[in-house]
Amino acid sequence: FHPRNATANVDVRYSPDGRTLVCVGPVLARWRVRGKKELPVWDLGGELMTRALAFSPDGATLAVCSATQAKKGTAFQATVHLLGSESGEQKGDLHWRGYPADSLSFSSDGRRLAGTGGPYLRVWDLDTGKELAQLEPPDRQRGNSRMENARFSPDGKWLAATYDLSVHVWDAQTLRVAHSYRWGVGAIQRFEFSPDGLTAIAASRYGEVVVWDVEG
């Protein structure tokens, strides 16, 4: 798979039914997995490449963040677009303040969207389009460390993100910190919940992998 109009790809996702593959970079490219059929490319009109995407659990909606910059050195203007995953029809926009999103995640019921950008984890109510919270890591430090890997657990109970050496888990309803983990394995690069939501896995920059019981 190689998008013809792209020079760099920064995120890639399968649709929940496994039929469609989507990647973002300078444009949003899509394929039917069977037959490797390339679908029409969507250009979101941003001057900078799109950075993050996520499918809703039912596969009907695609959330993707794009950013523009009036001129070099000025603040980013970022938007999370909610699109019909088949038609590209605009369902809504969420204004993203500050650093563009680099990860997005829908809750299991599809009613909330979370995303990381810079040192923040943001949460939206998609029924109202309102931002519910801007969360910071409990161990936030000065410098360039970023919140990354926003993930809702499959059962909708937890919301997690990584920050430098740590994984932080919030109660998805109260948005209060429930657990914080740091294992001394280096900066955490990737994090995922298992499909059944019972375990989670984190991978560090130095090749260490940690697996743990979410309820433990």
Stockholm file with secondary structure:
# STOCKHOLM 1.0

chainA/1-216         FHPRNATANVDVRYSPDGRTLVCVGPVLARWRVRGKKELPVWDLGGELMTRALAFSPDGATLAVCSATQAKKGTAFQATVHLLGSESGEQKGDLHWRGYPADSLSFSSDGRRLAGTGGPYLRVWDLDTGKELAQLEPPDRQRGNSRMENARFSPDGKWLAATYDLSVHVWDAQTLRVAHSYRWGVGAIQRFEFSPDGLTAIAASRYGEVVVWDVEG
#=GR chainA/1-216 SS CCCTTCSCCCEEEECTTSSEEEEESSSEEEEETGGGEEEEEECCCCSSCCCEEEECTTSSEEEEEEEEESSTTSCEEEEEEEEETTTCCEEEEEEECSSCCSEEEECTTSSEEEEEETTEEEEEETTTTEEEEEECCTTCCSSSCCEEEEEECTTSSEEEEEETTEEEEEETTTCCEEEEECCSSCSEEEEEECTTSSEEEEEETTSCEEEEETTC
#=GC SS_cons         CCCTTCSCCCEEEECTTSSEEEEESSSEEEEETGGGEEEEEECCCCSSCCCEEEECTTSSEEEEEEEEESSTTSCEEEEEEEEETTTCCEEEEEEECSSCCSEEEECTTSSEEEEEETTEEEEEETTTTEEEEEECCTTCCSSSCCEEEEEECTTSSEEEEEETTEEEEEETTTCCEEEEECCSSCSEEEEEECTTSSEEEEEETTSCEEEEETTC
//
